[in-house]
Amino acid sequence: MSFKRPQIHRIDRNHHELVAEWERLGGVFLKHPPLDGWLWLKHWNAYYPVEIKDPSREGHKDEYTPAQQKFIAEAKRLGAAYFTWRTKIDVQRTAMREEGVL
């Protein structure tokens, strides 16, 4: 008998550092697959999805899981905002965005 191995959601090595930066800037991070989680800032009045990636793996064929690829494709199709963080600068740029200018 064969069964499909469950997919493990691995945390990138920069995950904790970037989430800590987000929280330092006043944001809330809720962990939730298939991306790493959802972001909230008081002035946004909404949550937005975020995927945290190791900058050294940018552009690799397997950088995103199939579930993440499907989520991102659907977000693009709908014109929905989502974020990808690789560095603290990405986090800071996200925090500076205004609602409706995402």
SVG drawing of the C-alpha trace seen along z (x, -y; Angstrom):
<svg xmlns="http://www.w3.org/2000/svg" viewBox="-11 -55 33 57">
<polyline fill="none" stroke="black" stroke-width="0.4" points="0.0,0.0 1.3,-3.4 0.3,-6.8 1.3,-10.4 3.7,-11.8 2.3,-14.9 4.0,-18.1 6.0,-19.8 5.8,-23.5 9.5,-24.4 10.4,-27.7 13.1,-29.7 16.1,-30.7 15.2,-34.4 11.5,-33.9 11.8,-34.8 14.0,-37.8 11.5,-39.2 8.4,-38.5 10.2,-40.2 10.8,-43.3 7.2,-43.3 6.0,-43.2 8.5,-45.9 6.9,-48.1 3.5,-47.5 2.2,-44.8 0.5,-41.5 1.5,-38.2 -0.8,-35.2 0.8,-31.9 -1.4,-30.2 -0.6,-28.0 -0.2,-27.7 1.8,-30.9 3.6,-31.7 0.8,-33.8 -1.3,-36.9 -0.3,-40.5 -2.3,-43.2 -1.5,-46.8 -3.9,-49.2 -4.0,-51.7 -4.8,-49.0 -7.9,-47.7 -7.4,-44.4 -5.2,-41.3 -2.9,-40.4 -1.1,-37.2 2.7,-37.0 5.3,-34.4 8.8,-34.6 11.7,-33.4 15.4,-32.9 17.1,-35.4 19.7,-32.9 17.1,-30.6 15.4,-33.3 14.6,-32.1 15.1,-28.4 12.7,-26.1 11.4,-24.6 11.3,-28.0 7.5,-27.8 5.5,-24.6 2.7,-23.6 0.1,-24.9 1.9,-28.2 2.1,-28.5 -1.7,-27.8 -2.5,-30.4 -0.3,-33.1 -1.7,-32.3 -5.3,-32.8 -4.3,-36.0 -2.8,-37.4 -5.9,-36.3 -8.2,-38.1 -5.9,-41.2 -5.5,-40.5 -2.5,-41.8 0.0,-39.5 3.6,-40.1 6.9,-38.2 9.6,-39.1 13.2,-38.2 14.9,-41.0 14.1,-43.6 13.8,-46.2 10.9,-44.2 9.2,-44.2 9.8,-48.0 8.4,-48.7 5.3,-46.7 4.7,-48.6 4.9,-52.0 2.2,-51.0 -1.2,-52.6 -4.5,-50.7 -5.6,-50.7 -2.1,-51.4 -1.0,-47.8"/>
</svg>
